[in-house]
Amino acid sequence: MQALEIELTKLALASFLIQLGFVIAFFFTLYFVIKNAIRDGINESRLAERRWNEGVADPAIRDALRETKEAAKVLPPMRAD
């Protein structure tokens, strides 16, 4: 009878460790999925670019930003990765 208890304990421990490994892998993957979704959402909304430009009060700097935007139309798209 004690041998059966030992075997059941080994199986329960092995099952627990396997499940723990799957949970760790799941949350590791979920972290990267959420991180990339947030990054892509910020890039697509251009939220960072808009907020930075709204804070510029000097007209000379605003003109320089407009020229930079026109020049950026010629360049390939750049993303924050």
C-alpha positions as CSV (number, residue, x, y, z in Angstrom):
1,M,0.0,0.0,0.0
2,Q,2.8,2.4,0.8
3,A,4.4,1.8,-2.7
4,L,1.1,2.9,-4.2
5,E,1.1,6.1,-2.2
6,I,4.7,6.8,-3.3
7,E,3.8,6.3,-6.9
8,L,0.7,8.5,-6.6
9,T,2.8,11.2,-5.0
10,K,5.3,11.0,-7.7
11,L,2.6,11.3,-10.4
12,A,0.9,14.2,-8.6
13,L,4.3,16.1,-8.3
14,A,5.1,15.4,-11.9
15,S,1.7,16.6,-13.0
16,F,2.1,19.8,-10.9
17,L,5.5,20.6,-12.3
18,I,4.3,20.1,-15.9
19,Q,1.3,22.3,-15.3
20,L,3.5,24.9,-13.7
21,G,5.8,24.9,-16.7
22,F,2.7,25.4,-19.0
23,V,1.5,28.3,-16.8
24,I,4.9,30.0,-16.9
25,A,5.1,29.6,-20.7
26,F,1.6,30.9,-21.1
27,F,2.3,34.1,-19.1
28,F,5.6,34.6,-20.8
29,T,3.9,34.5,-24.2
30,L,1.1,36.6,-23.0
31,Y,3.5,39.3,-21.8
32,F,5.1,39.6,-25.3
33,V,1.7,39.6,-27.0
34,I,0.4,42.4,-24.9
35,K,3.6,44.3,-25.1
36,N,3.6,44.2,-28.9
37,A,-0.1,45.0,-29.1
38,I,0.5,48.2,-27.1
39,R,3.5,49.1,-29.1
40,D,1.6,48.6,-32.4
41,G,-1.3,50.6,-31.1
42,I,0.9,53.5,-30.2
43,N,2.6,53.4,-33.6
44,E,-0.7,53.2,-35.5
45,S,-2.3,56.0,-33.5
46,R,0.8,58.2,-33.8
47,L,-0.1,59.2,-30.2
48,A,3.5,60.0,-29.2
49,E,4.1,62.2,-32.3
50,R,0.9,64.1,-31.8
51,R,1.4,64.9,-28.2
52,W,5.0,66.0,-28.7
53,N,4.0,68.4,-31.5
54,E,1.1,69.9,-29.5
55,G,3.5,70.9,-26.8
56,V,5.7,73.0,-29.1
57,A,4.8,76.7,-28.6
58,D,7.5,78.4,-30.7
59,P,6.3,79.1,-34.3
60,A,9.8,78.7,-35.7
61,I,10.0,75.2,-34.3
62,R,6.5,74.4,-35.6
63,D,7.6,75.5,-39.1
64,A,10.7,73.3,-38.8
65,L,8.5,70.4,-37.8
66,R,6.3,70.9,-40.8
67,E,9.3,70.8,-43.1
68,T,10.5,67.7,-41.4
69,K,7.2,66.0,-41.9
70,E,7.3,66.9,-45.6
71,A,10.8,65.4,-45.9
72,A,9.6,62.3,-44.0
73,K,7.1,61.5,-46.7
74,V,10.0,60.7,-49.0
75,L,11.7,58.4,-46.5
76,P,10.5,54.8,-45.7
77,P,8.3,54.5,-42.6
78,M,10.2,54.3,-39.4
79,R,8.7,52.6,-36.3
80,A,9.5,52.6,-32.6
81,D,10.6,49.0,-31.9
